[in-house]
Amino acid sequence: MEIWINPECSKCRSALSILDAEQAQYTVRYYLEDPPTVPELTAVLARLGLDPWHIVRSGEPVAAELGLADLPRDEEARSRWIEALAAHPVLIQRPIITADDGTATVARTPEAVKSTLSVNRDDRVQ
């Protein structure tokens, strides 16, 4: 599994602590330093079952600068949302865990992290 984090984020640090306590095997992606591409975001959104506007940190100053509040939340504008996320990864909610079973979770709560672990028991260190 892979977890997209910002090391400055308390929710990310909490998720890592839970993964470590459960001895989960995972790869960390510092998504601000290694931003996801448009195809990667498209794939993760499909795995999440969400639209791009559902994972936007709308309180970030760049969201206002880009006028995201006024951008339609529809299929026509979907690519513009994804391009904004790829160009400005600070807009992406965190942490995001992509599991080996093909699912993904915006793991902002301990319960969300643990739900990811329940489908990845085979990833545990033996």
N, CA, C and O atoms as CSV, one atom per row, in Angstrom:
chain,resi,resn,atom,element,x,y,z
A,1,MET,N,N,0.847,-1.165,0.000
A,1,MET,CA,C,0.000,0.000,0.000
A,1,MET,C,C,0.892,1.227,0.000
A,1,MET,O,O,2.051,1.182,0.412
A,2,GLU,N,N,0.318,2.325,-0.474
A,2,GLU,CA,C,1.039,3.585,-0.516
A,2,GLU,C,C,0.211,4.630,0.216
A,2,GLU,O,O,-1.017,4.628,0.137
A,3,ILE,N,N,0.892,5.524,0.930
A,3,ILE,CA,C,0.203,6.601,1.623
A,3,ILE,C,C,0.809,7.923,1.176
A,3,ILE,O,O,2.020,8.130,1.242
A,4,TRP,N,N,-0.064,8.805,0.722
A,4,TRP,CA,C,0.347,10.144,0.300
A,4,TRP,C,C,0.262,11.042,1.517
A,4,TRP,O,O,-0.803,11.177,2.120
A,5,ILE,N,N,1.389,11.662,1.884
A,5,ILE,CA,C,1.394,12.476,3.089
A,5,ILE,C,C,2.110,13.805,2.901
A,5,ILE,O,O,2.901,14.002,1.978
A,6,ASN,N,N,1.795,14.693,3.811
A,6,ASN,CA,C,2.547,15.911,4.060
A,6,ASN,C,C,3.068,15.727,5.489
A,6,ASN,O,O,2.261,15.650,6.415
A,7,PRO,N,N,4.383,15.654,5.698
A,7,PRO,CA,C,4.900,15.375,7.035
A,7,PRO,C,C,4.531,16.433,8.074
A,7,PRO,O,O,4.635,16.178,9.274
A,8,GLU,N,N,4.104,17.609,7.632
A,8,GLU,CA,C,3.686,18.665,8.555
A,8,GLU,C,C,2.262,18.461,9.073
A,8,GLU,O,O,1.834,19.154,9.996
A,9,CYS,N,N,1.537,17.527,8.490
A,9,CYS,CA,C,0.122,17.315,8.788
A,9,CYS,C,C,-0.053,16.335,9.954
A,9,CYS,O,O,0.484,15.228,9.925
A,10,SER,N,N,-0.799,16.743,10.969
A,10,SER,CA,C,-1.015,15.884,12.132
A,10,SER,C,C,-1.820,14.631,11.778
A,10,SER,O,O,-1.579,13.564,12.341
A,11,LYS,N,N,-2.767,14.751,10.857
A,11,LYS,CA,C,-3.553,13.576,10.453
A,11,LYS,C,C,-2.679,12.566,9.719
A,11,LYS,O,O,-2.883,11.359,9.845
A,12,CYS,N,N,-1.709,13.056,8.953
A,12,CYS,CA,C,-0.775,12.163,8.271
A,12,CYS,C,C,0.115,11.435,9.282
A,12,CYS,O,O,0.335,10.229,9.172
A,13,ARG,N,N,0.619,12.176,10.258
A,13,ARG,CA,C,1.464,11.564,11.286
A,13,ARG,C,C,0.670,10.539,12.083
A,13,ARG,O,O,1.197,9.486,12.442
A,14,SER,N,N,-0.590,10.841,12.361
A,14,SER,CA,C,-1.449,9.902,13.073
A,14,SER,C,C,-1.659,8.626,12.259
A,14,SER,O,O,-1.597,7.521,12.798
A,15,ALA,N,N,-1.908,8.787,10.962
A,15,ALA,CA,C,-2.105,7.620,10.093
A,15,ALA,C,C,-0.851,6.757,10.064
A,15,ALA,O,O,-0.941,5.531,10.127
A,16,LEU,N,N,0.313,7.385,9.969
A,16,LEU,CA,C,1.570,6.630,9.967
A,16,LEU,C,C,1.746,5.881,11.281
A,16,LEU,O,O,2.211,4.741,11.282
A,17,SER,N,N,1.384,6.501,12.394
A,17,SER,CA,C,1.494,5.837,13.701
A,17,SER,C,C,0.617,4.595,13.755
A,17,SER,O,O,1.030,3.556,14.270
A,18,ILE,N,N,-0.587,4.707,13.224
A,18,ILE,CA,C,-1.497,3.552,13.206
A,18,ILE,C,C,-0.923,2.448,12.324
A,18,ILE,O,O,-0.912,1.281,12.717
A,19,LEU,N,N,-0.448,2.810,11.140
A,19,LEU,CA,C,0.135,1.807,10.245
A,19,LEU,C,C,1.326,1.123,10.904
A,19,LEU,O,O,1.473,-0.096,10.818
A,20,ASP,N,N,2.171,1.906,11.561
A,20,ASP,CA,C,3.326,1.335,12.242
A,20,ASP,C,C,2.912,0.417,13.396
A,20,ASP,O,O,3.482,-0.660,13.570
A,21,ALA,N,N,1.924,0.843,14.179
A,21,ALA,CA,C,1.444,0.030,15.293
A,21,ALA,C,C,0.888,-1.303,14.813
A,21,ALA,O,O,0.990,-2.314,15.508
A,22,GLU,N,N,0.303,-1.297,13.627
A,22,GLU,CA,C,-0.259,-2.522,13.041
A,22,GLU,C,C,0.769,-3.295,12.216
A,22,GLU,O,O,0.454,-4.323,11.617
A,23,GLN,N,N,1.995,-2.788,12.193
A,23,GLN,CA,C,3.086,-3.401,11.439
A,23,GLN,C,C,2.727,-3.592,9.961
A,23,GLN,O,O,3.072,-4.600,9.346
A,24,ALA,N,N,2.036,-2.612,9.419
A,24,ALA,CA,C,1.661,-2.658,8.004
A,24,ALA,C,C,2.876,-2.316,7.150
A,24,ALA,O,O,3.728,-1.521,7.546
A,25,GLN,N,N,2.937,-2.919,5.994
A,25,GLN,CA,C,3.976,-2.574,5.030
A,25,GLN,C,C,3.396,-1.520,4.103
A,25,GLN,O,O,2.320,-1.702,3.532
A,26,TYR,N,N,4.110,-0.428,3.960
A,26,TYR,CA,C,3.606,0.658,3.130
A,26,TYR,C,C,4.775,1.471,2.595
A,26,TYR,O,O,5.894,1.415,3.104
A,27,THR,N,N,4.476,2.217,1.564
A,27,THR,CA,C,5.419,3.151,0.974
A,27,THR,C,C,4.868,4.550,1.187
A,27,THR,O,O,3.679,4.798,0.986
A,28,VAL,N,N,5.740,5.461,1.596
A,28,VAL,CA,C,5.334,6.850,1.795
A,28,VAL,C,C,5.613,7.636,0.524
A,28,VAL,O,O,6.682,7.526,-0.078
A,29,ARG,N,N,4.647,8.414,0.140
A,29,ARG,CA,C,4.835,9.356,-0.972
A,29,ARG,C,C,4.613,10.759,-0.431
A,29,ARG,O,O,3.517,11.100,0.014
A,30,TYR,N,N,5.649,11.555,-0.474
A,30,TYR,CA,C,5.556,12.954,-0.082
A,30,TYR,C,C,5.002,13.705,-1.285
A,30,TYR,O,O,5.749,14.199,-2.129
A,31,TYR,N,N,3.692,13.780,-1.344
A,31,TYR,CA,C,3.035,14.229,-2.575
A,31,TYR,C,C,3.266,15.699,-2.901
A,31,TYR,O,O,3.024,16.118,-4.033
A,32,LEU,N,N,3.729,16.491,-1.939
A,32,LEU,CA,C,4.057,17.878,-2.261
A,32,LEU,C,C,5.388,17.958,-3.011
A,32,LEU,O,O,5.584,18.840,-3.847
A,33,GLU,N,N,6.294,17.035,-2.707
A,33,GLU,CA,C,7.594,16.972,-3.381
A,33,GLU,C,C,7.527,16.135,-4.660
A,33,GLU,O,O,8.261,16.385,-5.616
A,34,ASP,N,N,6.646,15.150,-4.662
A,34,ASP,CA,C,6.474,14.234,-5.795
A,34,ASP,C,C,4.992,14.237,-6.174
A,34,ASP,O,O,4.276,13.271,-5.909
A,35,PRO,N,N,4.539,15.330,-6.795
A,35,PRO,CA,C,3.103,15.467,-7.062
A,35,PRO,C,C,2.575,14.392,-8.008
A,35,PRO,O,O,3.259,13.976,-8.944
A,36,PRO,N,N,1.354,13.956,-7.748
A,36,PRO,CA,C,0.731,13.000,-8.662
A,36,PRO,C,C,0.413,13.671,-10.000
A,36,PRO,O,O,0.095,14.859,-10.062
A,37,THR,N,N,0.506,12.894,-11.038
A,37,THR,CA,C,0.183,13.368,-12.375
A,37,THR,C,C,-1.325,13.319,-12.590
A,37,THR,O,O,-2.059,12.743,-11.787
A,38,VAL,N,N,-1.772,13.924,-13.674
A,38,VAL,CA,C,-3.195,13.870,-14.021
A,38,VAL,C,C,-3.665,12.415,-14.135
A,38,VAL,O,O,-4.707,12.076,-13.574
A,39,PRO,N,N,-2.920,11.527,-14.855
A,39,PRO,CA,C,-3.368,10.128,-14.911
A,39,PRO,C,C,-3.389,9.450,-13.530
A,39,PRO,O,O,-4.288,8.661,-13.242
A,40,GLU,N,N,-2.410,9.756,-12.690
A,40,GLU,CA,C,-2.408,9.161,-11.346
A,40,GLU,C,C,-3.599,9.648,-10.530
A,40,GLU,O,O,-4.251,8.856,-9.850
A,41,LEU,N,N,-3.885,10.934,-10.594
A,41,LEU,CA,C,-5.046,11.463,-9.877
A,41,LEU,C,C,-6.345,10.869,-10.400
A,41,LEU,O,O,-7.242,10.540,-9.624
A,42,THR,N,N,-6.441,10.736,-11.693
A,42,THR,CA,C,-7.637,10.138,-12.289
A,42,THR,C,C,-7.831,8.715,-11.775
A,42,THR,O,O,-8.945,8.316,-11.435
A,43,ALA,N,N,-6.743,7.956,-11.723
A,43,ALA,CA,C,-6.814,6.575,-11.232
A,43,ALA,C,C,-7.174,6.529,-9.750
A,43,ALA,O,O,-8.003,5.716,-9.341
A,44,VAL,N,N,-6.566,7.384,-8.949
A,44,VAL,CA,C,-6.862,7.394,-7.512
A,44,VAL,C,C,-8.306,7.814,-7.263
A,44,VAL,O,O,-8.976,7.243,-6.403
A,45,LEU,N,N,-8.784,8.794,-7.996
A,45,LEU,CA,C,-10.183,9.197,-7.846
A,45,LEU,C,C,-11.127,8.045,-8.185
A,45,LEU,O,O,-12.142,7.854,-7.516
A,46,ALA,N,N,-10.794,7.286,-9.213
A,46,ALA,CA,C,-11.613,6.113,-9.560
A,46,ALA,C,C,-11.591,5.107,-8.414
A,46,ALA,O,O,-12.624,4.540,-8.060
A,47,ARG,N,N,-10.418,4.887,-7.839
A,47,ARG,CA,C,-10.298,3.955,-6.715
A,47,ARG,C,C,-11.053,4.455,-5.490
A,47,ARG,O,O,-11.635,3.667,-4.745
A,48,LEU,N,N,-11.041,5.777,-5.285
A,48,LEU,CA,C,-11.768,6.362,-4.167
A,48,LEU,C,C,-13.281,6.365,-4.400
A,48,LEU,O,O,-14.067,6.368,-3.452
A,49,GLY,N,N,-13.677,6.365,-5.683
A,49,GLY,CA,C,-15.088,6.497,-6.010
A,49,GLY,C,C,-15.577,7.923,-5.773
A,49,GLY,O,O,-16.741,8.145,-5.439
A,50,LEU,N,N,-14.668,8.890,-5.952
A,50,LEU,CA,C,-14.988,10.289,-5.691
A,50,LEU,C,C,-14.709,11.147,-6.920
A,50,LEU,O,O,-13.987,10.748,-7.833
A,51,ASP,N,N,-15.297,12.325,-6.911
A,51,ASP,CA,C,-14.986,13.327,-7.916
A,51,ASP,C,C,-13.864,14.198,-7.376
A,51,ASP,O,O,-13.657,14.241,-6.163
A,52,PRO,N,N,-13.132,14.895,-8.241
A,52,PRO,CA,C,-11.975,15.659,-7.768
A,52,PRO,C,C,-12.325,16.727,-6.736
A,52,PRO,O,O,-11.533,16.978,-5.827
A,53,TRP,N,N,-13.481,17.354,-6.852
A,53,TRP,CA,C,-13.850,18.398,-5.905
A,53,TRP,C,C,-14.077,17.852,-4.505
A,53,TRP,O,O,-14.093,18.615,-3.539
A,54,HIS,N,N,-14.254,16.535,-4.381
A,54,HIS,CA,C,-14.427,15.927,-3.062
A,54,HIS,C,C,-13.120,15.827,-2.284
A,54,HIS,O,O,-13.143,15.657,-1.065
A,55,ILE,N,N,-11.979,15.928,-2.969
A,55,ILE,CA,C,-10.699,15.814,-2.262
A,55,ILE,C,C,-9.917,17.126,-2.264
A,55,ILE,O,O,-8.711,17.137,-2.017
A,56,VAL,N,N,-10.596,18.210,-2.540
A,56,VAL,CA,C,-9.941,19.520,-2.575
A,56,VAL,C,C,-9.949,20.146,-1.179
A,56,VAL,O,O,-10.963,20.139,-0.482
A,57,ARG,N,N,-8.817,20.674,-0.802
A,57,ARG,CA,C,-8.696,21.472,0.421
A,57,ARG,C,C,-9.079,22.903,0.040
A,57,ARG,O,O,-8.221,23.719,-0.297
A,58,SER,N,N,-10.356,23.185,0.098
A,58,SER,CA,C,-10.884,24.444,-0.413
A,58,SER,C,C,-10.460,25.660,0.411
A,58,SER,O,O,-10.602,26.790,-0.054
A,59,GLY,N,N,-9.946,25.453,1.620
A,59,GLY,CA,C,-9.503,26.557,2.442
A,59,GLY,C,C,-8.099,27.051,2.121
A,59,GLY,O,O,-7.653,28.058,2.670
A,60,GLU,N,N,-7.404,26.350,1.238
A,60,GLU,CA,C,-6.052,26.772,0.854
A,60,GLU,C,C,-6.131,28.062,0.035
A,60,GLU,O,O,-7.019,28.201,-0.806
A,61,PRO,N,N,-5.219,29.003,0.267
A,61,PRO,CA,C,-5.234,30.259,-0.490
A,61,PRO,C,C,-5.237,30.059,-2.011
A,61,PRO,O,O,-5.887,30.815,-2.733
A,62,VAL,N,N,-4.527,29.061,-2.488
A,62,VAL,CA,C,-4.472,28.841,-3.937
A,62,VAL,C,C,-5.845,28.446,-4.487
A,62,VAL,O,O,-6.133,28.700,-5.657
A,63,ALA,N,N,-6.690,27.834,-3.665
A,63,ALA,CA,C,-8.047,27.491,-4.121
A,63,ALA,C,C,-8.818,28.768,-4.458
A,63,ALA,O,O,-9.535,28.826,-5.456
A,64,ALA,N,N,-8.662,29.782,-3.618
A,64,ALA,CA,C,-9.321,31.068,-3.889
A,64,ALA,C,C,-8.697,31.743,-5.106
A,64,ALA,O,O,-9.405,32.300,-5.944
A,65,GLU,N,N,-7.369,31.690,-5.199
A,65,GLU,CA,C,-6.678,32.308,-6.337
A,65,GLU,C,C,-7.140,31.698,-7.664
A,65,GLU,O,O,-7.263,32.399,-8.668
A,66,LEU,N,N,-7.392,30.399,-7.655
A,66,LEU,CA,C,-7.823,29.694,-8.869
A,66,LEU,C,C,-9.323,29.821,-9.115
A,66,LEU,O,O,-9.811,29.428,-10.175
A,67,GLY,N,N,-10.055,30.365,-8.149
A,67,GLY,CA,C,-11.502,30.497,-8.304
A,67,GLY,C,C,-12.232,29.167,-8.262
A,67,GLY,O,O,-13.261,29.005,-8.919
A,68,LEU,N,N,-11.710,28.204,-7.492
A,68,LEU,CA,C,-12.332,26.878,-7.466
A,68,LEU,C,C,-13.752,26.911,-6.919
A,68,LEU,O,O,-14.578,26.085,-7.309
A,69,ALA,N,N,-14.050,27.836,-6.035
A,69,ALA,CA,C,-15.414,27.914,-5.492
A,69,ALA,C,C,-16.439,28.191,-6.584
A,69,ALA,O,O,-17.606,27.819,-6.463
A,70,ASP,N,N,-15.987,28.852,-7.656
A,70,ASP,CA,C,-16.894,29.184,-8.755
A,70,ASP,C,C,-16.854,28.181,-9.897
A,70,ASP,O,O,-17.636,28.280,-10.843
A,71,LEU,N,N,-15.945,27.218,-9.810
A,71,LEU,CA,C,-15.817,26.224,-10.873
A,71,LEU,C,C,-16.943,25.196,-10.744
A,71,LEU,O,O,-17.160,24.655,-9.660
A,72,PRO,N,N,-17.656,24.922,-11.829
A,72,PRO,CA,C,-18.755,23.946,-11.742
A,72,PRO,C,C,-18.265,22.585,-11.259
A,72,PRO,O,O,-17.137,22.171,-11.526
A,73,ARG,N,N,-19.135,21.922,-10.556
A,73,ARG,CA,C,-18.851,20.560,-10.080
A,73,ARG,C,C,-19.640,19.599,-10.950
A,73,ARG,O,O,-20.648,19.022,-10.541
A,74,ASP,N,N,-19.133,19.453,-12.172
A,74,ASP,CA,C,-19.809,18.583,-13.129
A,74,ASP,C,C,-18.778,17.920,-14.039
A,74,ASP,O,O,-17.588,18.233,-13.989
A,75,GLU,N,N,-19.253,17.012,-14.857
A,75,GLU,CA,C,-18.364,16.237,-15.726
A,75,GLU,C,C,-17.580,17.128,-16.685
A,75,GLU,O,O,-16.420,16.848,-16.984
A,76,GLU,N,N,-18.201,18.186,-17.161
A,76,GLU,CA,C,-17.516,19.094,-18.080
A,76,GLU,C,C,-16.291,19.745,-17.452
A,76,GLU,O,O,-15.281,19.948,-18.127
A,77,ALA,N,N,-16.372,20.072,-16.172
A,77,ALA,CA,C,-15.273,20.753,-15.481
A,77,ALA,C,C,-14.319,19.797,-14.781
A,77,ALA,O,O,-13.308,20.224,-14.224
A,78,ARG,N,N,-14.633,18.513,-14.806
A,78,ARG,CA,C,-13.839,17.518,-14.084
A,78,ARG,C,C,-12.349,17.608,-14.417
A,78,ARG,O,O,-11.519,17.586,-13.508
A,79,SER,N,N,-11.996,17.707,-15.693
A,79,SER,CA,C,-10.583,17.739,-16.069
A,79,SER,C,C,-9.899,18.997,-15.532
A,79,SER,O,O,-8.719,18.951,-15.183
A,80,ARG,N,N,-10.610,20.104,-15.461
A,80,ARG,CA,C,-10.026,21.331,-14.902
A,80,ARG,C,C,-9.721,21.166,-13.421
A,80,ARG,O,O,-8.701,21.654,-12.935
A,81,TRP,N,N,-10.602,20.479,-12.705
A,81,TRP,CA,C,-10.362,20.212,-11.290
A,81,TRP,C,C,-9.116,19.332,-11.122
A,81,TRP,O,O,-8.253,19.611,-10.290
A,82,ILE,N,N,-9.041,18.284,-11.913
A,82,ILE,CA,C,-7.905,17.360,-11.796
A,82,ILE,C,C,-6.605,18.059,-12.156
A,82,ILE,O,O,-5.587,17.861,-11.492
A,83,GLU,N,N,-6.631,18.877,-13.203
A,83,GLU,CA,C,-5.433,19.629,-13.584
A,83,GLU,C,C,-5.010,20.589,-12.477
A,83,GLU,O,O,-3.815,20.773,-12.242
A,84,ALA,N,N,-5.979,21.204,-11.794
A,84,ALA,CA,C,-5.651,22.101,-10.681
A,84,ALA,C,C,-4.983,21.326,-9.547
A,84,ALA,O,O,-4.026,21.811,-8.943
A,85,LEU,N,N,-5.482,20.129,-9.258
A,85,LEU,CA,C,-4.877,19.303,-8.211
A,85,LEU,C,C,-3.457,18.884,-8.579
A,85,LEU,O,O,-2.566,18.885,-7.730
A,86,ALA,N,N,-3.250,18.528,-9.833
A,86,ALA,CA,C,-1.918,18.111,-10.275
A,86,ALA,C,C,-0.941,19.288,-10.240
A,86,ALA,O,O,0.219,19.123,-9.863
A,87,ALA,N,N,-1.402,20.457,-10.628
A,87,ALA,CA,C,-0.531,21.639,-10.667
A,87,ALA,C,C,-0.287,22.218,-9.272
A,87,ALA,O,O,0.737,22.858,-9.031
A,88,HIS,N,N,-1.224,21.991,-8.362
A,88,HIS,CA,C,-1.145,22.558,-7.010
A,88,HIS,C,C,-1.466,21.459,-5.993
A,88,HIS,O,O,-2.555,21.455,-5.419
A,89,PRO,N,N,-0.535,20.530,-5.763
A,89,PRO,CA,C,-0.838,19.383,-4.892
A,89,PRO,C,C,-1.208,19.754,-3.458
A,89,PRO,O,O,-1.776,18.932,-2.740
A,90,VAL,N,N,-0.898,20.974,-3.032
A,90,VAL,CA,C,-1.307,21.403,-1.697
A,90,VAL,C,C,-2.831,21.366,-1.558
A,90,VAL,O,O,-3.351,21.346,-0.443
A,91,LEU,N,N,-3.538,21.356,-2.674
A,91,LEU,CA,C,-5.000,21.305,-2.664
A,91,LEU,C,C,-5.557,19.914,-2.350
A,91,LEU,O,O,-6.747,19.780,-2.065
A,92,ILE,N,N,-4.721,18.890,-2.398
A,92,ILE,CA,C,-5.188,17.504,-2.230
A,92,ILE,C,C,-5.366,17.185,-0.749
A,92,ILE,O,O,-4.462,17.403,0.058
A,93,GLN,N,N,-6.550,16.662,-0.401
A,93,GLN,CA,C,-6.779,16.183,0.960
A,93,GLN,C,C,-5.748,15.126,1.294
A,93,GLN,O,O,-5.257,14.417,0.416
A,94,ARG,N,N,-5.431,15.029,2.552
A,94,ARG,CA,C,-4.418,14.079,2.991
A,94,ARG,C,C,-4.809,13.512,4.338
A,94,ARG,O,O,-5.581,14.117,5.081
A,95,PRO,N,N,-4.278,12.366,4.639
A,95,PRO,CA,C,-3.536,11.439,3.787
A,95,PRO,C,C,-4.472,10.629,2.909
A,95,PRO,O,O,-5.648,10.446,3.224
A,96,ILE,N,N,-3.935,10.155,1.817
A,96,ILE,CA,C,-4.660,9.216,0.952
A,96,ILE,C,C,-3.875,7.912,0.961
A,96,ILE,O,O,-2.666,7.895,0.730
A,97,ILE,N,N,-4.580,6.832,1.230
A,97,ILE,CA,C,-3.966,5.503,1.212
A,97,ILE,C,C,-4.513,4.747,0.023
A,97,ILE,O,O,-5.726,4.617,-0.137
A,98,THR,N,N,-3.611,4.244,-0.818
A,98,THR,CA,C,-4.008,3.365,-1.916
A,98,THR,C,C,-3.620,1.949,-1.504
A,98,THR,O,O,-2.450,1.655,-1.254
A,99,ALA,N,N,-4.600,1.101,-1.441
A,99,ALA,CA,C,-4.402,-0.266,-0.959
A,99,ALA,C,C,-4.091,-1.210,-2.110
A,99,ALA,O,O,-4.402,-0.944,-3.271
A,100,ASP,N,N,-3.478,-2.304,-1.750
A,100,ASP,CA,C,-3.083,-3.288,-2.754
A,100,ASP,C,C,-4.270,-3.989,-3.402
A,100,ASP,O,O,-4.128,-4.579,-4.473
A,101,ASP,N,N,-5.440,-3.931,-2.766
A,101,ASP,CA,C,-6.618,-4.589,-3.329
A,101,ASP,C,C,-7.337,-3.720,-4.361
A,101,ASP,O,O,-8.380,-4.106,-4.889
A,102,GLY,N,N,-6.763,-2.526,-4.648
A,102,GLY,CA,C,-7.357,-1.658,-5.648
A,102,GLY,C,C,-8.228,-0.553,-5.077
A,102,GLY,O,O,-8.697,0.309,-5.820
A,103,THR,N,N,-8.452,-0.566,-3.778
A,103,THR,CA,C,-9.240,0.485,-3.160
A,103,THR,C,C,-8.323,1.629,-2.731
A,103,THR,O,O,-7.098,1.523,-2.787
A,104,ALA,N,N,-8.938,2.701,-2.309
A,104,ALA,CA,C,-8.210,3.840,-1.761
A,104,ALA,C,C,-9.112,4.508,-0.732
A,104,ALA,O,O,-10.333,4.360,-0.759
A,105,THR,N,N,-8.481,5.246,0.173
A,105,THR,CA,C,-9.211,5.910,1.244
A,105,THR,C,C,-8.576,7.258,1.537
A,105,THR,O,O,-7.351,7.381,1.579
A,106,VAL,N,N,-9.409,8.263,1.739
A,106,VAL,CA,C,-8.929,9.506,2.319
A,106,VAL,C,C,-8.932,9.231,3.821
A,106,VAL,O,O,-9.987,9.208,4.456
A,107,ALA,N,N,-7.757,9.024,4.374
A,107,ALA,CA,C,-7.604,8.468,5.723
A,107,ALA,C,C,-7.434,9.562,6.772
A,107,ALA,O,O,-6.417,9.611,7.464
A,108,ARG,N,N,-8.412,10.424,6.888
A,108,ARG,CA,C,-8.333,11.554,7.819
A,108,ARG,C,C,-8.723,11.166,9.242
A,108,ARG,O,O,-8.507,11.941,10.174
A,109,THR,N,N,-9.291,9.983,9.417
A,109,THR,CA,C,-9.672,9.530,10.758
A,109,THR,C,C,-8.992,8.194,11.051
A,109,THR,O,O,-8.643,7.459,10.127
A,110,PRO,N,N,-8.803,7.881,12.327
A,110,PRO,CA,C,-8.243,6.564,12.664
A,110,PRO,C,C,-9.096,5.426,12.109
A,110,PRO,O,O,-8.569,4.391,11.701
A,111,GLU,N,N,-10.406,5.620,12.095
A,111,GLU,CA,C,-11.293,4.571,11.570
A,111,GLU,C,C,-11.048,4.323,10.085
A,111,GLU,O,O,-11.081,3.182,9.626
A,112,ALA,N,N,-10.804,5.394,9.341
A,112,ALA,CA,C,-10.533,5.239,7.908
A,112,ALA,C,C,-9.223,4.495,7.678
A,112,ALA,O,O,-9.134,3.648,6.789
A,113,VAL,N,N,-8.213,4.808,8.473
A,113,VAL,CA,C,-6.930,4.097,8.345
A,113,VAL,C,C,-7.136,2.619,8.668
A,113,VAL,O,O,-6.667,1.745,7.939
A,114,LYS,N,N,-7.834,2.349,9.754
A,114,LYS,CA,C,-8.060,0.961,10.171
A,114,LYS,C,C,-8.903,0.195,9.164
A,114,LYS,O,O,-8.711,-1.009,8.989
A,115,SER,N,N,-9.837,0.874,8.495
A,115,SER,CA,C,-10.636,0.174,7.482
A,115,SER,C,C,-9.764,-0.261,6.317
A,115,SER,O,O,-10.003,-1.306,5.713
A,116,THR,N,N,-8.756,0.536,6.002
A,116,THR,CA,C,-7.812,0.156,4.949
A,116,THR,C,C,-7.009,-1.056,5.387
A,116,THR,O,O,-6.746,-1.954,4.588
A,117,LEU,N,N,-6.625,-1.083,6.643
A,117,LEU,CA,C,-5.847,-2.216,7.151
A,117,LEU,C,C,-6.647,-3.506,7.122
A,117,LEU,O,O,-6.087,-4.577,6.890
A,118,SER,N,N,-7.943,-3.418,7.355
A,118,SER,CA,C,-8.759,-4.630,7.405
A,118,SER,C,C,-8.809,-5.349,6.066
A,118,SER,O,O,-9.052,-6.555,6.022
A,119,VAL,N,N,-8.577,-4.616,4.957
A,119,VAL,CA,C,-8.577,-5.270,3.650
A,119,VAL,C,C,-7.163,-5.579,3.173
A,119,VAL,O,O,-6.969,-6.102,2.076
A,120,ASN,N,N,-6.179,-5.251,4.006
A,120,ASN,CA,C,-4.781,-5.471,3.631
A,120,ASN,C,C,-4.040,-6.320,4.653
A,120,ASN,O,O,-2.837,-6.143,4.844
A,121,ARG,N,N,-4.721,-7.218,5.298
A,121,ARG,CA,C,-4.086,-8.043,6.329
A,121,ARG,C,C,-2.914,-8.848,5.789
A,121,ARG,O,O,-1.994,-9.162,6.543
A,122,ASP,N,N,-2.920,-9.190,4.512
A,122,ASP,CA,C,-1.819,-9.956,3.933
A,122,ASP,C,C,-0.550,-9.130,3.820
A,122,ASP,O,O,0.527,-9.685,3.600
A,123,ASP,N,N,-0.654,-7.806,3.967
A,123,ASP,CA,C,0.513,-6.931,3.871
A,123,ASP,C,C,1.272,-6.832,5.185
A,123,ASP,O,O,2.334,-6.212,5.231
A,124,ARG,N,N,0.768,-7.411,6.223
A,124,ARG,CA,C,1.387,-7.259,7.525
A,124,ARG,C,C,2.729,-7.977,7.565
A,124,ARG,O,O,2.930,-9.000,6.911
A,125,VAL,N,N,3.620,-7.423,8.335
A,125,VAL,CA,C,4.937,-8.032,8.519
A,125,VAL,C,C,4.761,-9.289,9.352
A,125,VAL,O,O,4.078,-9.264,10.376
A,126,GLN,N,N,5.350,-10.351,8.937
A,126,GLN,CA,C,5.224,-11.618,9.661
A,126,GLN,C,C,6.349,-11.793,10.656
A,126,GLN,O,O,6.402,-12.805,11.355
